[in-house]
Amino acid sequence: MALELESIKELADRTGWPKSRIRKLVENRELRHVRIGGGIYIPIGAIEEFIANNTFEPIVEKNSPATPAV
């Protein structure tokens, strides 16, 4: 099984996220990654996994009247 990896720059280019945000996620160990030599590489799918694990549904109160549009 071959594990596909991408660099921080490649991930930033693909997602449109700043490299600094991705580095911060790596530093805080919130994003799966591997260090090879002096480089940091992220497994393909790790950012989607991060988003799925950190996505929250809105809280909707039942039986509350709808707020009228202003």
MODELLER restraints for C-alpha pairs under 7 A, 6 or more apart:
rsr = mdl.restraints
at = mdl.atoms
rsr.add(forms.Gaussian(group=physical.xy_distance, feature=features.Distance(at['CA:3:A'], at['CA:43:A']), mean=6.94, stdev=0.5))
rsr.add(forms.Gaussian(group=physical.xy_distance, feature=features.Distance(at['CA:4:A'], at['CA:43:A']), mean=5.86, stdev=0.5))
rsr.add(forms.Gaussian(group=physical.xy_distance, feature=features.Distance(at['CA:4:A'], at['CA:44:A']), mean=5.71, stdev=0.5))
rsr.add(forms.Gaussian(group=physical.xy_distance, feature=features.Distance(at['CA:5:A'], at['CA:41:A']), mean=5.75, stdev=0.5))
rsr.add(forms.Gaussian(group=physical.xy_distance, feature=features.Distance(at['CA:5:A'], at['CA:42:A']), mean=5.37, stdev=0.5))
rsr.add(forms.Gaussian(group=physical.xy_distance, feature=features.Distance(at['CA:5:A'], at['CA:43:A']), mean=4.43, stdev=0.5))
rsr.add(forms.Gaussian(group=physical.xy_distance, feature=features.Distance(at['CA:5:A'], at['CA:44:A']), mean=5.57, stdev=0.5))
rsr.add(forms.Gaussian(group=physical.xy_distance, feature=features.Distance(at['CA:6:A'], at['CA:41:A']), mean=5.38, stdev=0.5))
rsr.add(forms.Gaussian(group=physical.xy_distance, feature=features.Distance(at['CA:6:A'], at['CA:42:A']), mean=5.33, stdev=0.5))
rsr.add(forms.Gaussian(group=physical.xy_distance, feature=features.Distance(at['CA:6:A'], at['CA:43:A']), mean=6.38, stdev=0.5))
rsr.add(forms.Gaussian(group=physical.xy_distance, feature=features.Distance(at['CA:6:A'], at['CA:44:A']), mean=6.58, stdev=0.5))
rsr.add(forms.Gaussian(group=physical.xy_distance, feature=features.Distance(at['CA:7:A'], at['CA:40:A']), mean=6.38, stdev=0.5))
rsr.add(forms.Gaussian(group=physical.xy_distance, feature=features.Distance(at['CA:7:A'], at['CA:41:A']), mean=4.70, stdev=0.5))
rsr.add(forms.Gaussian(group=physical.xy_distance, feature=features.Distance(at['CA:7:A'], at['CA:42:A']), mean=6.25, stdev=0.5))
rsr.add(forms.Gaussian(group=physical.xy_distance, feature=features.Distance(at['CA:8:A'], at['CA:19:A']), mean=6.31, stdev=0.5))
rsr.add(forms.Gaussian(group=physical.xy_distance, feature=features.Distance(at['CA:8:A'], at['CA:22:A']), mean=6.72, stdev=0.5))
rsr.add(forms.Gaussian(group=physical.xy_distance, feature=features.Distance(at['CA:8:A'], at['CA:40:A']), mean=6.94, stdev=0.5))
rsr.add(forms.Gaussian(group=physical.xy_distance, feature=features.Distance(at['CA:8:A'], at['CA:41:A']), mean=6.52, stdev=0.5))
rsr.add(forms.Gaussian(group=physical.xy_distance, feature=features.Distance(at['CA:9:A'], at['CA:19:A']), mean=6.34, stdev=0.5))
rsr.add(forms.Gaussian(group=physical.xy_distance, feature=features.Distance(at['CA:12:A'], at['CA:18:A']), mean=5.86, stdev=0.5))
rsr.add(forms.Gaussian(group=physical.xy_distance, feature=features.Distance(at['CA:12:A'], at['CA:19:A']), mean=5.53, stdev=0.5))
rsr.add(forms.Gaussian(group=physical.xy_distance, feature=features.Distance(at['CA:25:A'], at['CA:31:A']), mean=5.49, stdev=0.5))
rsr.add(forms.Gaussian(group=physical.xy_distance, feature=features.Distance(at['CA:26:A'], at['CA:33:A']), mean=6.87, stdev=0.5))
rsr.add(forms.Gaussian(group=physical.xy_distance, feature=features.Distance(at['CA:31:A'], at['CA:46:A']), mean=6.69, stdev=0.5))
rsr.add(forms.Gaussian(group=physical.xy_distance, feature=features.Distance(at['CA:31:A'], at['CA:47:A']), mean=6.95, stdev=0.5))
rsr.add(forms.Gaussian(group=physical.xy_distance, feature=features.Distance(at['CA:31:A'], at['CA:50:A']), mean=6.38, stdev=0.5))
rsr.add(forms.Gaussian(group=physical.xy_distance, feature=features.Distance(at['CA:32:A'], at['CA:42:A']), mean=6.33, stdev=0.5))
rsr.add(forms.Gaussian(group=physical.xy_distance, feature=features.Distance(at['CA:32:A'], at['CA:46:A']), mean=5.99, stdev=0.5))
rsr.add(forms.Gaussian(group=physical.xy_distance, feature=features.Distance(at['CA:33:A'], at['CA:40:A']), mean=6.72, stdev=0.5))
rsr.add(forms.Gaussian(group=physical.xy_distance, feature=features.Distance(at['CA:33:A'], at['CA:41:A']), mean=5.57, stdev=0.5))
rsr.add(forms.Gaussian(group=physical.xy_distance, feature=features.Distance(at['CA:33:A'], at['CA:42:A']), mean=4.43, stdev=0.5))
rsr.add(forms.Gaussian(group=physical.xy_distance, feature=features.Distance(at['CA:33:A'], at['CA:43:A']), mean=6.38, stdev=0.5))
rsr.add(forms.Gaussian(group=physical.xy_distance, feature=features.Distance(at['CA:34:A'], at['CA:40:A']), mean=5.84, stdev=0.5))
rsr.add(forms.Gaussian(group=physical.xy_distance, feature=features.Distance(at['CA:34:A'], at['CA:41:A']), mean=5.33, stdev=0.5))
rsr.add(forms.Gaussian(group=physical.xy_distance, feature=features.Distance(at['CA:34:A'], at['CA:42:A']), mean=6.39, stdev=0.5))
rsr.add(forms.Gaussian(group=physical.xy_distance, feature=features.Distance(at['CA:35:A'], at['CA:41:A']), mean=6.24, stdev=0.5))
